[in-house]
Amino acid sequence: MKAPVDDRLAALRGSAKRRPYNARSLAALENNPRCTLRALLDASGSDKAAIAEHAGYPSPFGQSAFAFARGNAFEAMVKDNGCAELLRVLRETLKLTLPEVAYLDLNDVGGDGSNETRRDRTAEVLLQAAQGTGDGTLFDHPMLYLEVGGQEAFLEPDLVAFRIDGRFYIVEIKSFPIIDGQADPAQVRSATTQACAYVIALRALLEEAGIGPEAVSDTVVLVAPKDFTNRPTAAFVDARKQVSALTRQLARLERISDLVDLLPEGLTFDLDIDKDDKRPRRPAEELAEALEQVPATYRPDCLNHCEMAYYCRARARAEASLDVLGPAVREQLGGIDTVTMALGLARGQLTPTADQSDMAAALRHAARLRAELTGEVGGAA
Amino acid sequence: MLSALAHVEAMETLEVVHQTEFRHRRLSGRPLVIIPLTMAGEAGAPLAAMVGTAKRDMTLLVVPQPRNRDQRFTFAAELGQIVMRYIDSYRQDRRGDGERSHYSDAPQILVPNHGGIKALADLGRMCRFRSASGPYAVPDVVPEFGMWLTFLVDTSEQAGTSMLMPVTAMLSEHWATGQSTLEDQNLASLMAWIAPPDGLSVEQALADAENPDICPPAGPATSPEFDNRHLAPAIQRFDAAHTLGDPHDLATAQAELRDLVAEQVKPTWRMMWTAISLLRSVPEAPRTAKRFERDCVSFTSYSDYRDAGGFPQRKRDTAIGAAQRLSRLERALADFEADMAFDDPFVLADRRSAGEAFAGTVEESVPGRMVTTAKNRRVPRPYVTLRTDDPVRLAAGTKLISPSMPAGHKAVIASVHPDGDTTLVTVEVTGGMGRSRTPNPGTVPEPGQRLAYLPDPGWRPTPVFPASDHTPWTHSPGPDEPDTDSAVPEDAAAEEWGHED
């Protein structure tokens, strides 16, 4: 008999401290929901950066002190004095008529900062507000939780939720600029993904009290520096599509328990960190063997957000997988997985399966055209 | 399909594979290379730029405290002077008479990657609305430089232009690597494939290319490790020296910062020039010259606009301006793609493998076929039937041009019939046969002849858009929205950029 899921996930993580879902793992969830390796590492709260480094592929996601300082300074400035700047922007830029404002910081609950206590306090306060018995308008640092692959994941947004006309709005504070009313689409997208997770989590919380999803708006408010200044501006971002996409992905996500059941007994990504010198004691080869037992779905885009990406790329290269070349090539060669297969079919050295016959003909034709141009022989008859 | 196959081959052999015969971009004899660096976190905060027209003739400009407003403008003015001197050197030799005359050459600025263009766009945006007089006066060159940068950035969005280009895009157009498009945007990774350093395999060179200690990023962002380990402490020392006001300490701190930044940017500088000489070794495509002439015309017209004291470009296009721009960009892309396929057998083959063009042998020709036009004229309209192995996906009625026939040859598809593994395509020749009632010799394909056809991007009249004071109400800004009609915002000269000291 197999151990319950939680125990198995804990075993995967081993002796390390549990890591919560963060912005990066949420983005990965949206960008690459089908990756088993990522799903397991995230669900078990493993330290992906440390694992990747010990496996020989240190992750390059260092943050520049400049970016860090600027991001923090901006957020602090927006939230200073009970969110005075935030209120100004909401009123002036977004033309919201916010009546009397009450600000509640849910960061710390009477000195007890544990996740569970904060979650309960968040639930209590937000439910009161939703039912019209509380008096809050702005809620800072709420602690939400989201079910990811059947596992509860805590979300600790550094955001403010505010309530106006009976609805909650999620506010994302970001330090990338909105220049002449336009921001970098990729950054807006990733900010919205985060906000979507919060929308879903907040809706789930209210649903438990029988409050419908319309109580949380799927329009999120993005607060970011205006042009090249440090002053904030705000914009509404319509997140309807992304909320439903993320909801669908979460629902479709293979249940972690199903994934866990497929793993060999005793598999762990534990690094066995030495208490004194903080260095992993587990042999790197042993860790590599453990990682290899789990399938990964590599895409070049992972290099932008997943700590494991360099490890996965090396694996994809070793397997000569076409994943290495990215979606542009993959889509053109639909149904072909490896370089060996693509070239084997193109050169007529492999016999295509029934599904591959059209693609094989196209590949042979392309190879023939190339051979004519380069004057090579061997481009198949 | 052909270029996908090229990437697969490159992955197998660990060597780059040619995917074009020619270089389709003009390469100036004297390009101006700019490597802009920005400070992480801050929006549009220049940190440094290395600039110059030859490998051994470079200028390094550094902003010691990138948050400081005055230092930013000093930087903008210095870089502006260098760039404007370069641009002005192309505003001398004018050919032709009167309104149709234009400069015979145009500038070309090369940056490492698309991020470099974005950095120049931000710089242009921050400079072009400034004023050389009044309470927020900046040096004369700053607004001029901003407007020119914005002009160049705008042209770079248009396919086939050459006045501002990322070198990575030029390289990856010709060479297919065994890595993704994303990784191809890293100059060092791309160069590791094309020309790995002596004694290194492609694999080793690739590993080095992603190691910021060996190959610092080509910008505009610097590596976070460099920021934290070296740059931040050096800026702090500069700030401290600045506060204390000791000129000797200040000079030392400044020199230290320069050296640090120079070490970061030099490897990219050398790589840029290696890339340029590699690109020079690829023959230029025949139609590049004609596209370059259009660059000269647009350069001249902007130059004249500046000479006449024209306004800076708007912050955002008006509805009509945006529609015009979109139409121009679409048009340019279609023309450029057709040009490339027309010139380059590799590009043509790529389109053939996708069914967007075809080549075959003429099986049958009816050179004497005549039709009567709507104007009641009898004209030759020969039918030619080709047999091709290509997976033709073009429909009857598609207008065609042919790189295998004399200039001016035009045809239209009459029918497409699959025949076993091959396809029979019948085309009606509609142009390029001369004015007489019998086609000139050699203008109608003959049986046994091999030839290729591709879709004609065609001549289209320039679309007519309403005048700006006749913008339909659906596209006018509402009464609450900012007035986009004023090209120069009132408070623009005072706009914050960085921090007061």
Interface residues (C-beta under 8 A of the other chain):
Chain A: P60 G62 Q63 S64 A65 F66 A67 F68 A69 R70 G71 S175 F176 P177 I179 D180 G181 Q182 P225 D227 F228 T229 N230 R231 P300 D301 L303 N304 A320 L322 V324 L325 G326 A328 V329 Q332 L333 V339 A342 L343 A346 A362 L363 H365 A366 A367 R368 L369 R370 E372 L373 T374
Chain B: M1 L2 A4 L5 A6 H7 V8 E9 M11 E12 H18 E21 M39 A40 G41 E42 A43 G44 A45 D122 R125 M126 G178 Q179 S180 T181 L182 E183 E210 P212 A221 T222 S223 P224 E225 D227 N228 L231 A232 K315 R316 P345 F346 A349 R352 S353 D389 D390 P391 E495 E496 W497 G498 H499
